[in-house]
Amino acid sequence: MPISELTHEPPKAAPTGPRSGLAAIWAARHFWWHLTKSELRARYRRSYLGILWSLLNPLLMMLICTLVFGTLWREDPLKFAPFVFSGLVTWEYIGQNTNGATGALLYAEPYIRQAPLPVVIYPLRTTLVAFIHFLITVSLLTAFSVAIRGPSHALLSLCVSLPMFLALGWCASTVNSILAVFFRDWMYLSTVCLQFLFYGTPVIWPPELLESRGMGWVYIWNPIHHTLQLLRRPLLASEWPTPFEYGMVLGTLLLLALLSRAVSRSTARKLVFRL
């Protein structure tokens, strides 16, 4: 389907100002939403379970980690399993916006050459696909939290946290997709960097393990840890995230937003020649 039909208007020159940029992204909403739905359909085509795999994959990993690491660290399975599950689903969302976005612009080359739409709509497709999977797993966690702990006003914090997750993912995927165009090795280096961050973040290991050894700084100044806390506090402890955690995540979001804007604007004229 031609881009002009999906956007309901003929393609225009790529905007440069921030307001015109947001307006152009919104004008192309039919196009990038069509791309999102197409990717979801293609991913689960001829699959019996379909999008349920977004639940089964972290659930199976949770069972393995609980059996292995929970036994090794002598953790209570009823507390450790939700802790691990919340970490894995958040990390999977981060991973899809990092590794998955490296090919977002490369695979969209025919569209980019066809019409000068904002290039950020292509990594947005990657983020939306990951975010839809993320919402499904968060819904399961929320149901589990309500069933075990009962309704809590702390769950309202998700109304603030989930848009922050979406914005963080979009900024991260934009930077990674552009880096992969100009530095093709980044497609492989990003995987190594992500693996390093995985072991430096309390995704499957309790923070108390390092805290008891005087190494709390490993995760205290890790913004990914505080991003995890936006999900873990309301769902696992019925608490609102602390101001420090909100500050760390908002600061990270601001830096990523400025970086993605700077990178996209500085490479706008050269991008098409490097595809």
C-alpha positions as semicolon CSV with decimal commas, in nm:
position;residue;x (nm);y (nm);z (nm)
1;M;0,000;0,000;0,000
2;P;0,144;0,341;-0,095
3;I;0,256;0,563;0,191
4;S;0,040;0,848;0,067
5;E;-0,273;0,636;0,118
6;L;-0,177;0,534;0,471
7;T;-0,102;0,888;0,579
8;H;-0,417;1,020;0,404
9;E;-0,214;1,296;0,243
10;P;0,064;1,323;-0,016
11;P;0,420;1,296;0,116
12;K;0,582;1,623;0,211
13;A;0,937;1,731;0,271
14;A;1,087;1,615;0,599
15;P;1,028;1,875;0,873
16;T;1,308;2,028;1,071
17;G;1,155;2,211;1,368
18;P;1,040;2,028;1,681
19;R;0,672;2,119;1,640
20;S;0,666;2,040;1,271
21;G;0,849;1,715;1,349
22;L;0,582;1,603;1,597
23;A;0,311;1,714;1,358
24;A;0,468;1,509;1,076
25;I;0,492;1,202;1,301
26;W;0,125;1,239;1,395
27;A;0,026;1,293;1,031
28;A;0,197;0,963;0,945
29;R;0,022;0,774;1,228
30;H;-0,175;0,554;0,989
31;F;0,148;0,449;0,824
32;W;0,355;0,358;1,132
33;W;0,057;0,193;1,298
34;H;0,011;-0,016;0,983
35;L;0,379;-0,115;1,003
36;T;0,334;-0,214;1,368
37;K;0,035;-0,435;1,296
38;S;0,210;-0,590;0,997
39;E;0,513;-0,684;1,207
40;L;0,295;-0,842;1,475
41;R;0,106;-1,043;1,215
42;A;0,426;-1,154;1,043
43;R;0,592;-1,254;1,370
44;Y;0,314;-1,488;1,478
45;R;0,197;-1,611;1,141
46;R;0,115;-1,985;1,153
47;S;0,187;-1,993;1,525
48;Y;-0,075;-2,175;1,735
49;L;-0,013;-1,969;2,047
50;G;0,055;-1,642;1,870
51;I;0,113;-1,342;2,093
52;L;0,082;-1,563;2,403
53;W;0,452;-1,639;2,349
54;S;0,517;-1,294;2,495
55;L;0,395;-1,445;2,824
56;L;0,531;-1,796;2,791
57;N;0,890;-1,697;2,719
58;P;0,947;-1,493;3,040
59;L;0,738;-1,743;3,240
60;L;0,961;-2,033;3,134
61;M;1,274;-1,829;3,204
62;M;1,130;-1,737;3,544
63;L;1,081;-2,104;3,631
64;I;1,439;-2,188;3,533
65;C;1,590;-1,895;3,724
66;T;1,376;-1,967;4,031
67;L;1,477;-2,332;4,035
68;V;1,847;-2,263;3,981
69;F;1,926;-1,928;4,143
70;G;1,644;-1,935;4,396
71;T;1,776;-2,265;4,529
72;L;2,137;-2,144;4,517
73;W;2,061;-1,825;4,712
74;R;1,795;-1,991;4,931
75;E;1,526;-1,746;4,832
76;D;1,156;-1,789;4,903
77;P;1,012;-1,908;4,565
78;L;0,682;-1,722;4,620
79;K;0,871;-1,392;4,651
80;F;1,164;-1,464;4,423
81;A;0,958;-1,580;4,123
82;P;0,760;-1,252;4,081
83;F;1,084;-1,057;4,139
84;V;1,256;-1,247;3,857
85;F;0,953;-1,230;3,627
86;S;0,923;-0,852;3,662
87;G;1,293;-0,816;3,589
88;L;1,287;-1,044;3,285
89;V;0,987;-0,882;3,117
90;T;1,137;-0,536;3,166
91;W;1,474;-0,651;3,038
92;E;1,312;-0,814;2,736
93;Y;1,149;-0,481;2,656
94;I;1,488;-0,307;2,690
95;G;1,654;-0,571;2,473
96;Q;1,400;-0,539;2,194
97;N;1,450;-0,163;2,188
98;T;1,827;-0,206;2,177
99;N;1,901;-0,508;1,962
100;G;1,573;-0,513;1,774
101;A;1,603;-0,151;1,669
102;T;1,946;-0,190;1,507
103;G;1,780;-0,306;1,185
104;A;1,480;-0,074;1,199
105;L;1,616;0,175;0,943
106;L;1,811;-0,078;0,739
107;Y;1,501;-0,287;0,675
108;A;1,293;0,024;0,607
109;E;1,522;0,147;0,327
110;P;1,253;0,112;0,053
111;Y;1,011;0,327;0,254
112;I;1,277;0,586;0,338
113;R;1,371;0,624;-0,028
114;Q;1,008;0,644;-0,134
115;A;0,903;0,943;0,079
116;P;1,084;1,184;0,315
117;L;0,882;1,098;0,626
118;P;1,048;1,142;0,968
119;V;1,293;0,855;1,014
120;V;1,199;0,824;1,382
121;I;0,872;0,652;1,287
122;Y;1,063;0,336;1,190
123;P;1,225;0,276;1,530
124;L;0,887;0,377;1,677
125;R;0,744;0,067;1,511
126;T;1,000;-0,147;1,695
127;T;0,917;0,022;2,024
128;L;0,542;-0,017;1,979
129;V;0,573;-0,390;1,906
130;A;0,789;-0,435;2,217
131;F;0,556;-0,216;2,423
132;I;0,249;-0,419;2,327
133;H;0,425;-0,735;2,449
134;F;0,534;-0,548;2,760
135;L;0,177;-0,437;2,838
136;I;0,053;-0,796;2,816
137;T;0,304;-0,918;3,072
138;V;0,250;-0,616;3,298
139;S;-0,122;-0,691;3,291
140;L;-0,049;-1,044;3,414
141;L;0,173;-0,907;3,690
142;T;-0,094;-0,657;3,790
143;A;-0,356;-0,931;3,812
144;F;-0,117;-1,138;4,025
145;S;-0,049;-0,841;4,253
146;V;-0,419;-0,768;4,303
147;A;-0,494;-1,136;4,369
148;I;-0,216;-1,169;4,629
149;R;-0,200;-0,824;4,789
150;G;-0,537;-0,680;4,699
151;P;-0,602;-0,347;4,524
152;S;-0,352;-0,073;4,606
153;H;-0,336;0,298;4,530
154;A;0,029;0,240;4,437
155;L;-0,092;0,074;4,115
156;L;-0,191;0,422;3,997
157;S;0,181;0,495;3,959
158;L;0,173;0,274;3,649
159;C;-0,028;0,548;3,475
160;V;0,286;0,762;3,503
161;S;0,548;0,489;3,466
162;L;0,417;0,316;3,152
163;P;0,435;0,632;2,933
164;M;0,789;0,677;3,063
165;F;0,872;0,322;2,955
166;L;0,733;0,397;2,609
167;A;0,931;0,721;2,578
168;L;1,253;0,557;2,701
169;G;1,212;0,275;2,450
170;W;1,148;0,511;2,160
171;C;1,451;0,729;2,237
172;A;1,677;0,425;2,284
173;S;1,557;0,256;1,964
174;T;1,604;0,579;1,765
175;V;1,966;0,615;1,875
176;N;2,043;0,248;1,814
177;S;1,880;0,237;1,472
178;I;2,080;0,539;1,349
179;L;2,406;0,410;1,497
180;A;2,356;0,080;1,313
181;V;2,330;0,265;0,981
182;F;2,660;0,452;1,020
183;F;2,846;0,184;1,219
184;R;2,732;-0,160;1,106
185;D;2,941;-0,327;1,377
186;W;2,706;-0,171;1,633
187;M;2,456;-0,446;1,550
188;Y;2,696;-0,689;1,719
189;L;2,850;-0,458;1,979
190;S;2,509;-0,364;2,117
191;T;2,449;-0,729;2,206
192;V;2,775;-0,743;2,402
193;C;2,699;-0,414;2,581
194;L;2,351;-0,533;2,669
195;Q;2,486;-0,858;2,810
196;F;2,730;-0,663;3,026
197;L;2,451;-0,443;3,159
198;F;2,235;-0,749;3,230
199;Y;2,484;-0,884;3,481
200;G;2,535;-0,539;3,633
201;T;2,163;-0,490;3,693
202;P;1,949;-0,672;3,954
203;V;1,731;-0,842;3,696
204;I;1,756;-1,194;3,840
205;W;1,976;-1,136;4,145
206;P;1,852;-0,958;4,461
207;P;2,022;-0,622;4,533
208;E;2,084;-0,738;4,890
209;L;2,354;-0,973;4,763
210;L;2,581;-0,680;4,675
211;E;2,452;-0,455;4,950
212;S;2,573;-0,702;5,213
213;R;2,920;-0,692;5,056
214;G;2,945;-0,315;5,046
215;M;2,896;-0,299;4,666
216;G;2,560;-0,129;4,656
217;W;2,697;0,138;4,424
218;V;2,692;-0,117;4,140
219;Y;2,316;-0,085;4,111
220;I;2,237;0,236;4,302
221;W;2,381;0,449;4,021
222;N;2,250;0,219;3,750
223;P;1,947;0,390;3,587
224;I;1,815;0,056;3,460
225;H;1,776;-0,059;3,821
226;H;1,556;0,242;3,899
227;T;1,357;0,177;3,582
228;L;1,292;-0,173;3,713
229;Q;1,180;-0,024;4,042
230;L;0,905;0,172;3,869
231;L;0,747;-0,166;3,804
232;R;0,855;-0,364;4,107
233;R;0,754;-0,123;4,383
234;P;0,384;-0,092;4,296
235;L;0,338;-0,452;4,181
236;L;0,552;-0,642;4,431
237;A;0,552;-0,416;4,736
238;S;0,237;-0,202;4,690
239;E;0,454;0,109;4,721
240;W;0,499;0,420;4,510
241;P;0,844;0,463;4,353
242;T;1,066;0,699;4,549
243;P;1,144;1,054;4,430
244;F;1,506;0,948;4,375
245;E;1,395;0,666;4,145
246;Y;1,166;0,896;3,950
247;G;1,449;1,150;3,928
248;M;1,696;0,894;3,794
249;V;1,454;0,768;3,531
250;L;1,344;1,117;3,425
251;G;1,707;1,228;3,403
252;T;1,789;0,926;3,187
253;L;1,486;0,997;2,968
254;L;1,589;1,361;2,922
255;L;1,944;1,263;2,824
256;L;1,820;0,998;2,581
257;A;1,567;1,239;2,430
258;L;1,832;1,506;2,375
259;L;2,072;1,248;2,233
260;S;1,815;1,098;1,996
261;R;1,713;1,444;1,876
262;A;2,073;1,551;1,821
263;V;2,165;1,230;1,640
264;S;1,856;1,229;1,418
265;R;1,896;1,596;1,321
266;S;2,269;1,575;1,254
267;T;2,236;1,266;1,033
268;A;1,911;1,354;0,853
269;R;2,077;1,467;0,528
270;K;2,335;1,185;0,519
271;L;2,122;0,893;0,630
272;V;1,978;0,797;0,295
273;F;2,328;0,778;0,140
274;R;2,447;0,531;0,406
275;L;2,162;0,283;0,371
